[in-house]
Every structure is written in structure tokens, then in C-alpha cells.
Amino acid sequence: MPDTAELLVIVRPGADERFRLLEETFTGLPVRVMWDRRGGERRGRAEAVPSERREASRRGRHRIIAHALDWVIVREPASARAREAATQSD
């Protein structure tokens, strides 16, 4: 069955106990618990870039619903859910 989660709970790296507790809490609900995989900005260039090709940052596509020290809850856009379901069915 494809993942149809509408909410994401993103947990900071190193918060293992919090991750486990959140997974248990949301079992059976349309919520996906995942680790925050961001490692900072990937670009390391010091020189100016002629123009930005992206319309907007992909990091800003989620709307934050709630947050705490170790985690954040965001609403996942329908387009992201559709992409996720498509990759799982391949």
C-alpha cells in the first residue's frame, strides 16, 4: 500500500528516543516520521552566480504546523505525496 501520509514529523539527528516515541505514537495514522537529512547548504562557491535557476527553495515547500526542540510537524503538499507514491509503486 502506498504511503499516503499528509503530515510529516521531521526529527533532528541524534534524537533517537524521541524518534522511536513519535513512531509509536503515530502508528496507524496518516503520519510519516522521518529524520531531518539536511546538512546545510550544499553550495560552496564564493563567487557570484549569474542567475538563480530555481524558482524557490525546495526546503520551503512545507507549511509548519507545530514544532519543538527535537522535531517539527509539517503538512506535506499533495504533489510530494504523489511523487512518493509513484516511486514506491515502481
N, C-alpha and C positions, 0 to 999 in steps of 0.2 A: 504494500500500500504506500503511495507516495506521501511524503511529508507535506501536510497542509497547514503547518503552524502559521498563525497570524502574528504571534508575538515571539520575540527573541529575548532571551535573558542572556546577556553577554557578561561573562565573569572574567575578572582580571587574572592574569597568570599568577600562579602561586597560591591562590585561594582554594586549595583542593577540598577542604572540608565544606566550604560554602558551596562549591560546585556540586558536590555529592548531595548535600541537603536540598539544594534547589532542584536537582534532577528528581529526587524522591518526591518533593512537594508537588511538582508539576506532572508527574506520571499520569498518563491517561487524558491529559488536557491538550488543547491545540497550542502548545508552547514548546519551543525548542531552546534548550540550554546549550550554550557553546562558549568556548574560550575566546577571549579577545586575542586575535592573532596579529594585530597591528604592532609594528616595531618602529614606528616613527616614519618620518618622510623618507622615501627611497631615493629621491634625487639628491645628488651630492655636488652638483655643479655650482661653482661660484660665479661663473659668468652669466650675463643676462640671456634669457631665452627670447628669441624674436617674437613669438606669439604663443599663447596657450591654446593647445588644440582641443582640450576637453572643455565641454560646456560648463561643467561644475564638478566639484569633488565628489567621488563616489562615496566617500565617507559620510557625507551629509544627507544621504538619501533616506535615512530612518528618522522617524519622529520619536523623541524620547518621551516615555510615559512616566517612568519613575527611576530613581537611582539611589544608590547607597555607596558606601566606601568600596565594596568589593564587586559590585555588579550594577548593571543598568538594564531596564526593560524598554524595548523599542517595538513599535509596530512595523512589521515587515511589509513593504509595498507588494501589491498583488503581482507585479511584474517579476520581482525577485522570487516569489513563491512559485510562479510558473516556470522560471528557469531552473530552479532547484528540482521541481517535479520532473521536468524533461530530462535532466541529467541522471536522475535516479532510475528512470524507466529505460535508459539505453543499455 
